[in-house]
Amino acid sequence: MVRINGKSMLYHFSGIRSKVIQMRELVETVDGMFDSFDRMTELGQTMIPIKRLEKKRKPKKDDGNYFY
């Protein structure tokens, strides 16, 4: 039978707690990084407006040559 003492349980849960804290810090860092990407995109779009020129394409004429 496995004996459970307070010291081993405390060590186990402190290890889990430290991993949870590390994951929280990682998520906050990644979240901040994506927020800064969004802000940079918004700034770039307001400073330099991107205008896409769409060329009018002429429809291709059907010359009947289907075998090249």
C-alpha positions in Angstrom: 0.0 0.0 0.0 1.3 3.5 -0.9 1.8 5.8 2.1 0.9 9.4 1.5 2.6 11.9 3.7 2.2 15.7 3.9 5.7 16.5 2.6 5.4 14.5 -0.6 1.9 15.9 -1.3 3.2 19.5 -0.7 6.1 18.8 -3.1 3.7 17.4 -5.7 1.2 20.3 -5.6 3.9 22.9 -5.5 5.3 21.4 -8.7 1.9 21.5 -10.3 1.4 25.1 -9.1 4.7 26.3 -10.6 3.8 24.7 -14.0 0.4 26.4 -13.9 2.1 29.8 -13.2 4.5 29.2 -16.0 1.7 28.4 -18.4 -0.2 31.6 -17.3 2.9 33.7 -18.0 3.3 32.1 -21.4 -0.3 32.8 -22.3 -0.1 36.4 -21.2 3.1 36.9 -23.3 1.6 35.4 -26.4 -1.6 37.4 -25.9 0.4 40.6 -25.5 2.4 39.7 -28.7 -0.8 39.3 -30.7 -2.3 42.5 -29.3 0.8 44.4 -30.4 0.6 42.8 -33.9 -3.0 44.0 -34.1 -2.0 47.5 -33.0 0.8 47.6 -35.6 -1.6 46.5 -38.3 -4.1 49.2 -37.4 -1.4 51.9 -37.3 0.0 50.8 -40.6 -3.5 50.9 -42.2 -4.2 54.4 -40.9 -0.8 55.8 -41.8 -0.6 54.4 -45.3 -4.0 53.7 -46.8 -3.8 50.7 -49.1 -5.8 51.2 -52.3 -6.1 48.1 -54.4 -6.6 48.9 -58.0 -8.7 46.3 -59.7 -8.0 46.1 -63.4 -11.0 45.5 -65.6 -10.3 42.3 -67.4 -11.6 41.8 -70.8 -13.5 38.6 -71.3 -11.5 36.1 -73.5 -12.9 35.6 -76.9 -13.9 32.0 -77.8 -11.8 31.2 -80.8 -13.0 27.6 -81.0 -9.5 26.2 -80.6 -9.9 23.7 -77.8 -7.0 21.5 -78.8 -3.6 23.1 -78.6 
